[in-house]
Structure formats: structure tokens, C-alpha cells
Amino acid sequence: MMNVPTLQSFIGGRWLGSQPAQVLASAVNGRAVAYTHAETIDFDEALAHARRQGVPALMAMDFQERAARLKALAAYLAERKEQLYAISQHTGATRADSWIDIEGGTGTLFAYASMGSNELPSGNVFHEGPPIQLGKQGKFFGTHILVPRGGVAVHINAFNFPVWGLLEKFAPSFLAGMPCIAKPATATSYLTEAMVRLAHESGLLPEGSLQLVIGSSGDLLDRLQGMDVVTFTGSADTAAKLRANANLIRQSVPFNAEADSLNCAILGPDVMPDDEEFDLFVKEVAREMTTKAGQKCTAIRRAIVPRRHLDAVAQRLRERLAKTVVGDPARDGVKMGPLASHAQQADVAERLALLAQGNEIVFGGGGNAFRPVGDGVAEGAFFAPTLLLCRDGFKNDKVHEIEAFGPVSTLMPYDELDEALALAAKGRGSLVGSLVTRDPKVAARAIPVAAMHHGRMLILEREAAIESTGHGSPLPALKHGGPGRAGGGEELGGIRAVKHYLQRTAVQGSATMLTAVTGEYLRGAAINESEVHPFRRHFDDLQIGDSLLTHRRTVTEADIVAFGGLSGDYFYMHFDEIAARDSQFGKRIAHGYFVLSAAAGLFVSPAPGPVLANYGLDTLRFVKPVGIGDTIQARLTCKRKIDRRRKDDKGVGQGVVAWDVAVTNQHGELVATYDILTLVSKRA
């Protein structure tokens, strides 16, 4: 017992806890891994520290700087991942299970660092345009901005992913400039604590940006304010209780829940036993039953199959599950470890007993035949993979209401596709569903119906299977969450998740005022014209609104003929006088891309200078036709600057500049509009 550590909370910038309290046992052999601490946490202190230290420290950085910190933290943790793998075994996780948790966690940090760098601006104001003209004279506009909330994010996590569960919430909240207080589930909190210690030791996290609660969250929710946010992952019952907290309701604190759900997989009516898709379905169901010992909020709990293939599916699942070696994850060949705790083992057994009422056990169920491999496993929290059969899913509601959060799944048959979709909907909201089909028509019919009840849908067939990440894998770029029982919330989803932690505000005013607020030039705002061409200015010297009005160019028939010959574009509107006269334009017109090219010739500064590369166009629109004899002119204006803090191989810094381009004709009418994206060097 002397060697069993006491876990510590990280509160107010210090590690708290020395007196042991609750013992946390290894899921493999029941031996003590750690103790929680007996000391009471002062949540007033934790919140005050986050508000007084965390918020200012994060706001001293901008979106780009915070993205860079996430990338550095991901690399730091990845270099020390083996320390976490060694501890993770005690949770019952195999190496493959731990990979999802540990490297999935660092991978999520890397993903959000990349998305933040590529999609978020410099500064702490995210302009969510486009702006809207509210007055007829072009003097009054409106738009939306997103800004940091200035509050604290409280993250309450489940036991099944001690590392990923914290990091997938931390990444978007950190990017949004919101300090967080993380409360992992107690049973596996020893792994979370080890990860947070590494994060703290990295020196990369600003003071107060991440605090850790070991044990109970006490009255933390009772102390939150309206600018704070709560996110929760766990059971639907617990989510409902927390959501009803009187203070959260009174203060209108946003509450995002991602709850366990009765996810399903549907085998399409077109798939035959000899098809590759049939085996893909069986493999996916078995994998979701045994990965993390079925302790995944996204695991397949209901496998819905055509009645004529019920026996074939059951037989192949039995054969695959029979090959699954269960035991100590440290043993070679073990494919499934124990549940996370004895409490979880008892809970799954109780729920399985309820599910078994009126249903058949096709495989597993425990008994003398179940013998996990390894030393001391008799004291572990092992549970046999168990497959049930519900012959009538419309009469037995238990299979749509009771979730055994372990290696348990239920087969149920259907006769027509509409019945399969109705069975899926009886889960009352799920995080994810899968449809295994070869027929695009089946997918086109089924997915829009199933989407009403699911946060994510996987369509699986042989082509996608080559790269598919699987039914149960949430991805940083895609929404994670679902309606109804699944909590009604969203996590992940790329920059969408960052926006959950930002305040969206409508702003109204003149173009000049909105440009000043958003840091993004709005056409009609005041501009800065000088004798120095904007392309001759380094990134450091450019100001939003720096502008150039070019000389003019009259379009000739020779221009159209030459461009047609160069491009190979001989579309009749450019070359057929009679057909063009009968068109809506009444005359031959210049190629749109000629106008684009001619505009570039008007505003480009050809000599070497700070502008290094043009790497794209955004929002291109050809507004009015340009005919032979029309005269065009362009205005180039610095619209947006993003300092990604990158350097070239010579150590010279670079930034991204978006330029607003407005091309007009001799009447001052807009004929083309677009943004040019350029890479611009800084002063050496």
C-alpha cells in the first residue's frame, strides 16, 4: 500500500491532495492502482483562478498563437505517449484500445491546431460574414462577429476515454480562448492525471488555462455564471440530472451533452451472404462489441438485418466472436480486456439480465466456458462478449431502452427497409448509425430518413471500406453528438466546435466602422491610397484598407480572339455574332476568365517584391457581361491579414493577405468581384 500513489487535483496553479481516500483498482487484477485524495476542493478558488489568470493569459494570445500552442502540446504528449500506454493497461485497454484514446487524443490536438491555423484569423475577433447591406444608399450595414466569451468551460468526462475525452473538449475551448476545468470520471482518473501532469510540465499552457478535478465536482455547477459553458459526456440519465441544475437554468449557462445511445447498424436488403459487404457488416458489429470491451458511446448496440439472412449473420458473428481472446491486455494475442471497474461489471450484468428477458442469447452470457487469460484475472472486471437475438423489435421495447455499456449487442430482423428504419428510430436518438449496402438507391432512400434520428451516418461498402475509420470513430472534422437520447448536443465538427465556445453578436454600422471592428475590409469603407503600390509593401507594413485604383483597359475583338486561341475556349457567346445577338446579352461578350486575367494585368506589380505567391481565389462572381468596346478598371484593396507565424527556409517570416478586387466598366458598374489570396513576406 505504501507504493500506491494518491492522485492530486490541479487547482489554482498548484497540485492538491496528499491524504488517500477512495481506492482505484486495476481492471485487470483488482490490485490498487491509485487513491483519490481526501482533501476538499475549493471551487470558488478554482473559478477565480480561471477568471483572473486563465482568461487574461489566453486573451493575451490570438487564435493563431493558441493554434500553435496546441500543435506544440500535441507533439510534446506524442513524444511521451509510452508513459501513458503503460498506465492505460490498468483501465483494461489493449494496445489498440489505448491507441484510440492516447494517440486519438494527440491527433485531435494536431487536427484543431491545423484547422485553427488555416481557418481562424489573427486577433480574437472572428468575422462571420458576409456583411449585409441594410440601407438603400450603401451607408448602413450589418454582420456577425464571434468573440471569446470571457468565461470558464467545465468539462465533465466519462471513464472510457481518459485522455481523448479530455483533449477533444479542451482543444476547441482552448482555441476559443476559454480556460477549462476538467473533471474526469473517477474510475480511470489516474490516466487523466498522468496526461495533465505531462501537459503542465510542458510549460506550454498559460497559467489557469487547464485545471483538473479528481473526485467529486461538488458544488462547482452551482457557482457558474452566464458566460460559462458546461460540456458533459456520459449516461443519458446523468446528463438529464446535470442539465436540470437550478443555477445552470437560472444563469442560462449553455450545456452541451454527448450521451450514450443505442446506436445501430443496418444491413441493407440488397446485400447477399456471398457479398463482401456482408462480411464488412459482421466485422463492424464484432469490432464494436469488443473494442474497449464495448465501452464506447458510439458502439453498435442494435444490429438490424434482413430476416432471410438472420441465421447467416448470427452464425458468422458467433464464429468471429469465438476467436476473440479475452484477458490481460499485456498478454500477446489478447484482443479484448476487462471492463473499466467492478462497478461497471456489475452494471453490465444487471442490464444484460433485463435485456435477456424475452430474448435469446446467441453467444456468450458468461458461464464456465468464459475464462480470461492471464495471472490474477479472477479478480479483474472481465465480461464475456454477448450477442442477443430479439425476434420482434417492435414488441420488445427493452432493446430500444436499455443499454448494457459493455461487449453486448442485439440482433433483430426486418422484412422491409422501412421497418429497419422504424426500428432504428425506436432508439429515440443516437450518436451514430451505419448502413451497409451496395446499392446507391438504398442509401439515397434510407439516409435522409435515418438522419432525423442520428448525429452521424456511415455508409459502408467495399469502396469506402478501404479507408473507412469505422462506425465507432468520431473524427475532429465531423460533428460528434446526436438528437434525443444522445443528448442533443455537438462536439467536434471542425471549427463548428470552436464556435460553441464563442459569443456570436450582430453588429450594425457604417462600412468604415464595421471594417474597424472586424479587422476585415468591407467595400464602401474608407480606404488608404498612396503612391506606393500595395504589392510593394511587406506584411508588417500593410494596413487593412490599403488600396490601388488601376489604369483602364478597353476590350477589343482582338483580345477575345487571342484569348480564345490561347485557352481553347470557342464558346459561341464569344465568337458567333448571330447566335450572340439572339441571346439575352444581345451581343458577343468577352470570356469571364479574360476579364479576370485582364484585371490581374491592371493591378499586378511585376517586379520582385514582398508578394511571393498567389494561391487562390475566393468568392469569384461575374456580375455583368463585358462586351467589345467596354472599358474595365480594377480596385485592389487589402481586405484581411492572417499572421500564421511561419518562416521560409531563410528564416524570413510570412503572412497571408486576402485582397478585395472589384472590376468595373466605363459606367462604374461592377462586372466582376473576388478575393485574391497571397503569401506576403515580412521585413527581414
C-alpha positions in Angstrom: 0.0 0.0 0.0 3.0 2.3 0.6 3.7 2.3 -3.1 0.2 3.2 -4.2 0.1 6.9 -5.1 -2.5 9.4 -4.1 -3.8 11.3 -7.1 -3.9 15.1 -7.0 -6.2 17.7 -8.4 -4.5 20.7 -10.2 -6.3 23.7 -8.8 -5.3 27.3 -8.6 -1.9 26.7 -10.1 -0.9 24.0 -7.6 -1.3 20.3 -7.1 -3.7 19.5 -4.3 -4.0 16.2 -2.4 -1.9 14.0 -0.1 -4.4 12.1 2.1 -5.7 8.9 0.4 -9.4 8.3 0.1 -11.1 6.0 -2.5 -9.0 3.2 -3.8 -8.9 2.9 -7.6 -8.4 -0.7 -8.6 -6.8 -2.2 -11.8 -9.5 -3.5 -14.0 -7.2 -6.4 -14.9 -6.4 -7.9 -11.5 -8.2 -5.8 -8.9 -5.0 -4.5 -7.3 -4.9 -0.9 -6.1 -3.5 1.5 -8.8 -4.1 4.8 -7.0 -6.2 6.6 -4.4 -8.3 9.7 -4.9 -7.4 12.4 -2.4 -9.5 13.2 0.7 -8.9 17.0 0.6 -11.9 19.1 -0.3 -11.6 21.3 -3.4 -12.4 25.0 -3.1 -14.3 25.6 -6.3 -14.5 29.3 -5.6 -10.7 29.3 -5.8 -10.7 27.2 -9.0 -13.2 29.5 -10.8 -11.4 32.7 -9.5 -8.1 31.4 -10.8 -9.6 30.6 -14.2 -11.2 34.0 -14.4 -8.3 36.1 -13.1 -5.4 34.2 -14.5 -6.7 31.9 -17.3 -8.9 34.3 -19.2 -6.3 37.2 -19.4 -3.5 34.8 -20.2 -5.4 33.2 -23.1 -6.7 36.6 -24.3 -3.1 37.8 -24.4 -2.7 35.4 -27.4 -4.8 35.3 -30.6 -6.4 32.4 -32.4 -3.2 31.8 -34.4 -1.0 31.7 -31.3 -3.3 29.4 -29.5 -3.3 27.1 -32.5 0.5 27.0 -32.4 0.4 26.1 -28.7 -2.0 23.2 -29.4 0.4 21.9 -32.0 3.4 22.1 -29.7 1.4 20.4 -26.9 0.3 17.6 -29.2 4.0 17.0 -30.2 5.1 17.1 -26.6 2.5 14.5 -25.5 3.1 12.3 -28.5 6.8 12.1 -27.6 5.9 10.8 -24.1 3.0 8.5 -25.2 4.6 5.3 -23.9 4.3 6.6 -20.3 0.6 6.8 -20.9 0.4 3.4 -22.6 1.9 1.8 -19.5 -0.7 3.3 -17.3 -3.6 2.7 -19.7 -3.3 -1.1 -19.3 -4.8 -0.8 -15.8 -8.0 0.6 -17.4 -8.4 -2.7 -19.2 -7.4 -1.3 -22.6 -5.4 -3.3 -25.1 -2.7 -1.5 -27.1 -5.2 -1.0 -29.9 -7.8 0.4 -27.4 -5.2 2.7 -25.9 -4.1 3.9 -29.4 -7.7 5.2 -29.9 -7.5 7.0 -26.6 -4.0 8.3 -26.4 -3.0 8.9 -30.0 -6.5 9.7 -30.9 -6.2 12.5 -28.2 -3.0 13.9 -29.5 -4.3 13.5 -33.1 -7.3 15.7 -32.1 -4.9 18.4 -30.8 -3.0 18.3 -34.1 -6.2 18.5 -36.1 -7.5 21.5 -34.2 -4.1 23.2 -34.4 -4.2 22.8 -38.2 -7.8 23.9 -38.5 -7.2 26.9 -36.3 -4.1 27.9 -38.3 -5.9 27.5 -41.7 -9.4 28.8 -40.8 -9.1 31.3 -38.0 -7.9 34.9 -38.2 -5.2 36.7 -36.4 -6.6 38.6 -33.4 -9.6 37.5 -31.3 -12.5 38.6 -33.5 -13.8 36.1 -35.9 -15.9 37.8 -38.6 -18.7 35.5 -39.6 -19.8 37.2 -42.8 -20.8 38.1 -45.4 -21.9 41.6 -44.4 -25.5 42.6 -45.4 -26.4 46.0 -46.8 -29.3 47.3 -44.7 -29.8 50.7 -46.3 -30.6 51.6 -49.9 -27.7 54.2 -50.1 -25.0 51.8 -49.0 -24.3 53.7 -45.8 -25.7 51.1 -43.2 -24.6 47.5 -42.9 -24.9 44.6 -40.6 -22.8 41.5 -40.0 -21.9 38.9 -37.3 -18.8 38.5 -35.2 -17.7 35.7 -32.8 -15.6 36.7 -29.8 -14.3 34.8 -26.7 -17.0 34.6 -24.0 -14.7 35.6 -21.2 -16.0 32.7 -19.1 -14.9 29.2 -18.0 -15.6 25.9 -19.6 -16.4 23.0 -17.3 -15.8 19.6 -18.9 -17.2 16.5 -17.3 -15.9 13.4 -18.9 -16.7 9.6 -19.0 -14.5 6.8 -17.8 -14.0 5.1 -21.2 -11.6 7.6 -22.8 -9.5 9.2 -20.0 -7.1 11.0 -22.5 -9.1 11.6 -25.6 -12.2 12.5 -23.6 -10.4 15.5 -22.1 -8.4 16.6 -25.1 -11.3 16.5 -27.6 -13.1 19.1 -25.4 -10.0 21.0 -24.4 -8.8 21.6 -28.0 -11.7 23.7 -29.2 -12.2 25.6 -25.9 -8.5 26.5 -25.7 -8.6 27.7 -29.4 -11.6 29.8 -28.4 -9.7 31.5 -25.6 -11.7 29.8 -22.8 -9.9 28.3 -19.8 -11.3 24.9 -18.7 -11.8 22.9 -15.5 -11.8 19.2 -16.4 -13.5 16.6 -14.3 -12.7 13.1 -15.5 -14.7 10.0 -14.3 -13.1 8.8 -11.1 -12.6 5.2 -12.1 -9.9 5.9 -14.7 -8.8 9.4 -13.5 -5.3 8.1 -12.8 -4.6 8.0 -16.5 -6.1 11.5 -17.0 -4.0 12.9 -14.1 -0.8 11.4 -15.7 -1.6 13.2 -19.0 -2.4 16.5 -17.3 0.9 16.3 -15.4 2.7 16.0 -18.7 0.7 18.9 -20.2 1.6 21.0 -17.2 5.3 20.0 -17.3 5.5 21.1 -20.9 5.2 24.7 -19.9 3.1 25.3 -23.0 -0.2 26.0 -21.2 -0.8 29.5 -19.9 -1.5 29.9 -16.2 -5.1 29.0 -15.4 -6.0 27.6 -18.8 -6.4 24.0 -17.6 -7.4 22.8 -14.1 -8.1 19.2 -13.1 -10.6 17.8 -10.6 -10.0 14.4 -9.1 -13.1 13.0 -7.4 -16.4 14.8 -7.0 -17.3 18.1 -8.8 -19.1 19.1 -5.6 -21.0 22.4 -5.9 -19.0 23.5 -9.0 -22.1 23.8 -11.2 -23.8 25.9 -8.5 -21.1 28.6 -8.8 -21.1 29.1 -12.6 -22.1 32.3 -14.4 -23.9 33.1 -17.7 -20.6 33.4 -19.7 -19.5 30.0 -18.6 -20.1 26.7 -20.5 -20.7 23.1 -19.4 -20.0 20.1 -21.6 -20.8 16.6 -20.5 -20.1 13.1 -21.7 -21.7 10.1 -20.0 -25.1 8.4 -19.5 -28.4 10.0 -20.6 -29.7 9.8 -17.1 -26.8 11.7 -15.6 -27.0 14.3 -18.4 -30.6 14.9 -17.6 -29.8 15.4 -13.9 -27.0 17.8 -14.6 -28.9 19.7 -17.2 -31.6 20.4 -14.6 -29.2 22.1 -12.2 -31.1 25.2 -10.9 -28.2 27.5 -11.2 -27.5 26.5 -14.8 -31.1 27.1 -15.7 -31.2 30.4 -13.8 -28.0 31.7 -15.3 -28.8 30.3 -18.8 -25.4 28.5 -18.9 -25.0 26.6 -22.2 -25.0 22.9 -21.5 -23.7 20.5 -24.2 -24.4 16.8 -23.7 -23.0 13.8 -25.5 -24.8 10.9 -24.0 -24.6 7.1 -24.5 -27.1 5.9 -27.1 -28.5 2.8 -28.6 -26.6 3.1 -31.9 -27.5 0.7 -34.7 -26.1 -0.8 -37.8 -28.4 -1.8 -40.7 -27.6 -4.5 -43.2 -29.1 -3.4 -46.5 -31.8 -5.5 -48.2 -29.6 -5.7 -51.3 -26.6 -7.4 -49.6 -26.3 -11.2 -50.0 -24.2 -13.6 -47.8 -21.6 -14.0 -50.6 -21.1 -10.3 -50.9 -18.1 -8.5 -49.5 -20.4 -6.1 -47.7 -21.9 -9.0 -45.7 -18.6 -9.7 -44.1 -18.0 -6.0 -43.6 -21.2 -5.8 -41.6 -20.3 -8.8 -39.4 -16.7 -7.5 -38.9 -18.0 -4.0 -37.9 -20.5 -5.4 -35.4 -18.0 -7.7 -33.8 -15.3 -4.9 -33.7 -17.7 -2.5 -32.0 -18.6 -5.2 -29.4 -15.0 -5.9 -28.5 -13.1 -2.7 -28.9 -12.7 -1.1 -25.5 -14.7 -4.1 -24.3 -17.7 -2.4 -25.9 -17.4 0.6 -23.6 -17.9 3.2 -26.3 -20.7 5.8 -26.5 -20.7 5.0 -30.3 -20.7 1.2 -30.1 -23.3 -0.8 -32.1 -26.0 -1.9 -29.6 -28.6 -3.0 -32.2 -27.7 -4.9 -35.4 -30.7 -4.8 -37.7 -30.7 -7.4 -40.6 -33.0 -8.8 -43.2 -35.0 -11.7 -41.7 -33.9 -14.0 -44.5 -30.3 -13.5 -43.5 -30.7 -13.6 -39.7 -29.3 -17.1 -39.2 -26.3 -16.5 -41.5 -25.4 -13.2 -39.7 -25.8 -14.9 -36.3 -23.6 -17.8 -37.4 -20.8 -15.6 -38.7 -20.9 -13.4 -35.7 -20.6 -16.4 -33.4 -17.6 -17.6 -35.4 -15.9 -14.3 -35.2 -16.6 -13.7 -31.5 -15.4 -17.1 -30.7 -11.9 -16.2 -32.0 -11.7 -13.1 -29.7 -9.2 -13.8 -26.9 -10.2 -12.0 -23.7 -7.7 -11.4 -20.9 -4.9 -9.3 -19.6 -4.1 -6.7 -22.2 -0.4 -7.2 -21.5 -0.6 -10.8 -22.9 0.3 -11.4 -26.5 -2.7 -12.3 -28.6 -5.3 -10.7 -26.3 -7.9 -8.8 -28.3 -10.2 -7.7 -25.5 -9.5 -6.6 -22.0 -11.8 -6.2 -19.0 -14.4 -3.6 -18.2 -13.1 -0.5 -16.5 -14.2 -1.4 -13.0 -16.0 -3.9 -10.9 -18.9 -1.4 -10.6 -19.1 -1.3 -14.4 -19.0 -5.2 -14.5 -22.0 -5.4 -12.1 -23.9 -2.7 -14.0 -23.5 -4.5 -17.3 -24.5 -7.8 -15.8 -27.7 -6.2 -14.3 -28.6 -4.6 -17.6 -27.9 -7.8 -19.6 -30.3 -9.7 -17.3 -33.0 -7.2 -18.2 -32.2 -7.4 -21.9 -32.3 -11.2 -21.9 -35.9 -11.2 -20.7 -37.9 -12.3 -23.8 -34.8 -12.5 -25.9 -32.3 -15.3 -26.8 -28.6 -15.4 -26.1 -26.9 -16.3 -29.3 -23.3 -16.1 -28.0 -21.7 -15.6 -24.6 -23.5 -14.7 -21.5 -20.7 -15.9 -19.2 -20.8 -19.3 -17.6 -18.0 -21.7 -17.0 -16.9 -21.5 -20.6 -15.6 -18.0 -20.2 -12.1 -18.0 -18.9 -10.0 -14.8 -19.5 -6.2 -15.5 -19.9 -3.6 -14.0 -17.6 -2.4 -14.0 -14.0 -4.8 -12.7 -11.4 -7.6 -12.2 -13.8 -10.1 -13.8 -11.5 -10.1 -10.5 -9.6 -10.5 -8.5 -12.7 -13.6 -6.9 -14.2 -13.9 -9.2 -17.2 -17.2 -9.7 -19.1 -17.8 -12.1 -21.9 -18.8 -10.8 -25.3 -22.5 -11.4 -25.5 -24.8 -11.4 -28.6 -28.6 -11.5 -28.1 -31.4 -12.1 -30.6 -34.7 -10.1 -30.4 -37.0 -11.8 -32.9 -39.6 -8.9 -32.8 -38.1 -5.5 -32.2 -41.5 -3.9 -32.4 -42.9 -5.8 -29.5 -39.9 -5.8 -27.2 -39.1 -2.2 -26.2 -36.3 -3.2 -23.8 -33.8 -3.5 -26.7 -34.5 0.1 -27.6 -34.4 1.5 -24.0 -31.8 -0.5 -22.0 -28.1 -0.1 -22.8 -25.6 -2.6 -21.4 -22.4 -0.4 -21.6 -20.1 -3.3 -22.4 -19.5 -6.0 -25.0 -23.2 -6.6 -25.6 -25.2 -6.2 -28.8 -28.6 -7.4 -30.0 -29.6 -8.8 -33.4 -33.1 -8.0 -34.7 -34.7 -8.9 -38.1 -36.7 -6.8 -40.5 -38.7 -7.6 -43.6 -38.8 -4.3 -45.5 -36.3 -1.4 -45.4 -39.0 0.9 -43.9 -39.2 -1.5 -41.0 -35.4 -1.3 -40.5 -35.6 2.5 -40.4 -38.5 2.4 -37.9 -36.5 0.0 -35.6 -33.6 2.4 -35.8 -35.8 5.3 -34.8 -37.1 3.5 -31.8 -33.7 4.2 -30.1 -35.1 7.8 -29.7 -31.9 9.5 -30.9 -28.4 8.1 -31.5 -24.9 9.4 -31.9 -24.2 7.2 -35.0 -25.7 4.7 -37.3 -24.3 2.6 -40.1 -25.9 1.4 -43.3 -24.1 -1.4 -45.1 -25.3 -1.5 -48.7 -24.0 -1.9 -52.3 -26.9 0.0 -53.8 -26.7 3.8 -54.0 -30.5 3.8 -54.4 -30.9 2.1 -51.0 -28.5 4.7 -49.4 -30.4 7.6 -51.1 -33.7 6.3 -49.7 -32.5 5.4 -46.2 -30.0 8.0 -45.1 -32.4 11.1 -45.2 -34.9 9.2 -43.0 -32.2 7.8 -40.6 -30.5 11.3 -40.4 -33.5 12.6 -38.5 -32.5 10.4 -35.5 -28.7 10.3 -35.8 -25.8 12.7 -35.4 -23.7 10.8 -37.9 -24.3 8.2 -40.5 -21.7 5.8 -42.0 -22.5 4.3 -45.4 -20.2 1.3 -45.7 -19.4 -0.7 -48.8 -16.3 -2.2 -50.4 -15.0 1.1 -51.9 -15.3 3.1 -48.7 -14.0 0.2 -46.6 -10.5 0.6 -47.9 -10.1 3.8 -45.9 -13.1 3.8 -43.6 -12.3 4.8 -40.0 -15.3 2.7 -38.9 -18.7 3.1 -37.2 -17.4 4.0 -33.8 -14.7 6.6 -34.5 -15.7 10.2 -34.1 -13.4 12.5 -36.2 -12.3 16.0 -35.3 -13.6 17.4 -38.6 -17.1 16.0 -38.2 -19.9 16.6 -35.7 -20.0 14.2 -32.7 -23.3 14.2 -30.9 -26.9 13.3 -31.6 -30.5 14.2 -31.0 -32.9 13.0 -28.3 -31.4 10.3 -26.0 -27.9 11.1 -27.4 -28.0 14.4 -25.6 -29.0 16.9 -28.3 -25.5 18.4 -28.4 -22.5 18.7 -30.6 -18.8 18.2 -30.1 -16.0 18.2 -32.6 -17.2 19.2 -36.1 -14.1 21.2 -37.0 -14.4 25.0 -36.4 -18.0 24.5 -35.6 -16.9 23.2 -32.2 -14.8 26.3 -31.6 -17.8 28.4 -32.3 -19.7 26.7 -29.4 -17.3 28.5 -27.0 -17.5 31.9 -28.7 -20.2 34.5 -28.4 -22.0 35.4 -31.6 -23.0 39.0 -31.8 -24.7 41.0 -34.6 -23.0 44.3 -35.3 -24.6 47.2 -37.3 -23.0 50.4 -38.6 -21.2 52.0 -41.5 -18.8 50.1 -43.7 -15.9 52.0 -42.1 -17.0 51.2 -38.6 -17.6 47.5 -39.4 -14.2 47.3 -41.0 -12.6 48.7 -37.9 -14.4 46.2 -35.7 -14.0 43.1 -37.8 -10.4 43.7 -39.0 -11.7 42.9 -42.5 -12.3 45.5 -45.2 -15.9 46.0 -46.2 -16.5 47.5 -49.6 -17.6 51.1 -49.1 -15.4 51.7 -46.1 -12.7 54.4 -46.0 -9.6 53.4 -48.0 -5.9 54.4 -47.8 -4.4 55.3 -51.2 -0.8 56.3 -51.6 1.9 56.4 -54.3 3.3 53.0 -53.0 1.7 50.1 -54.7 0.2 47.7 -52.1 2.1 44.8 -53.6 5.3 46.7 -52.7 4.5 46.7 -49.0 5.7 44.0 -46.7 3.2 42.1 -44.5 4.3 44.2 -41.5 3.5 47.5 -43.2 0.3 46.6 -44.9 -2.9 48.1 -43.4 -6.4 46.9 -43.9 -7.9 49.3 -46.5 -4.6 50.0 -48.3 -5.9 50.3 -51.9 -5.0 50.9 -55.5 -7.3 52.1 -58.3 -5.7 50.9 -61.6 -5.5 52.4 -65.0 -8.2 51.5 -67.6 -8.3 49.0 -70.5 -10.7 48.8 -73.4 -11.6 45.3 -74.5 -11.2 44.7 -78.3 -12.2 41.9 -80.6 -8.5 41.0 -80.9 -8.5 40.4 -77.1 -11.3 37.9 -77.4 -9.8 36.1 -80.4 -6.4 35.9 -78.8 -7.8 34.6 -75.5 -9.9 32.0 -77.3 -6.9 30.8 -79.2 -4.8 30.7 -76.0 -7.4 29.0 -73.9 -9.1 26.8 -76.5 -12.5 28.3 -75.4 -14.5 29.0 -78.5 -17.9 29.2 -76.8 -20.5 30.7 -79.2 -21.2 33.7 -77.0 -17.6 34.9 -77.7 -17.4 34.1 -81.4 -20.8 33.7 -83.1 -22.2 37.1 -83.9 -25.6 35.9 -85.0 -26.2 33.5 -82.0 -24.9 36.0 -79.5 -27.2 38.7 -80.9 -30.2 36.3 -80.2 -29.0 35.7 -76.7 -30.1 37.5 -73.5 -27.0 39.7 -73.9 -27.7 40.8 -77.4 -24.0 40.9 -78.4 -20.7 39.0 -78.3 -19.1 39.2 -74.9 -15.6 38.6 -73.5 -14.7 35.5 -71.7 -15.2 35.8 -67.9 -11.7 34.5 -67.4 -10.3 37.0 -69.8 -11.8 39.7 -67.6 -10.1 38.1 -64.6 -6.8 37.9 -66.4 -7.0 41.4 -67.7 -7.8 42.7 -64.2 -4.6 41.0 -63.0 -2.7 42.7 -65.7 -4.1 46.0 -64.4 -3.1 45.6 -60.8 -0.1 43.3 -60.7 3.3 44.9 -59.8 5.6 42.8 -62.0 9.0 43.4 -60.3 10.2 41.2 -57.5 8.8 42.2 -54.1 7.2 41.1 -50.9 4.3 39.3 -52.6 5.6 35.8 -53.0 2.7 33.8 -54.4 -0.9 33.8 -55.4 -2.5 30.6 -54.2 -6.2 31.0 -54.8 -9.4 33.0 -55.5 -12.4 33.1 -53.3 -16.0 34.4 -53.9 -15.5 34.9 -57.6 -18.6 36.2 -59.4 -19.1 37.6 -62.9 -21.8 40.2 -62.3 -22.3 41.9 -65.7 -21.1 41.0 -69.2 -18.2 42.8 -70.8 -18.6 43.4 -74.5 -16.3 44.6 -77.3 -15.6 48.3 -76.7 -16.2 48.2 -73.0 -13.6 49.7 -70.7 -12.7 48.0 -67.5 -10.8 49.2 -64.4 -10.0 47.4 -61.1 -9.7 48.4 -57.5 -7.4 46.3 -55.3 -7.8 46.6 -51.6 -6.1 44.9 -48.6 -9.1 43.0 -47.1 -7.7 40.7 -44.4 -4.3 39.8 -42.9 -3.5 36.5 -41.2 -0.2 36.1 -39.4 0.4 32.4 -39.2 3.9 33.0 -37.7 5.6 30.9 -40.4 9.1 31.4 -41.8 10.7 30.3 -45.0 14.0 28.3 -45.2 15.9 31.5 -44.8 14.1 32.4 -41.6 12.1 35.2 -43.1 8.5 35.5 -41.8 5.4 35.2 -44.0 1.8 36.1 -43.7 -1.4 35.6 -45.7 -3.2 38.6 -47.2 -6.6 38.5 -48.8 -7.2 41.3 -51.3 -10.6 42.5 -52.4 -10.9 43.0 -56.1 -13.7 45.0 -57.7 -13.7 45.2 -61.5 -16.0 47.9 -63.0 -16.9 49.1 -66.5 -17.0 52.6 -68.0 -20.3 53.2 -66.3 -18.9 52.4 -62.9 -20.9 49.2 -62.8 -19.5 46.1 -61.1 -18.6 43.4 -63.7 -16.5 41.0 -61.6 -15.8 40.6 -57.9 -13.5 38.3 -56.0 -10.8 37.8 -53.3 -7.2 37.0 -54.1 -5.2 35.1 -51.5 -1.4 35.9 -51.5 1.6 34.9 -49.4 3.5 38.0 -48.4 6.9 38.2 -46.8 7.7 40.2 -43.6 10.5 42.6 -43.3 13.7 40.6 -42.7 
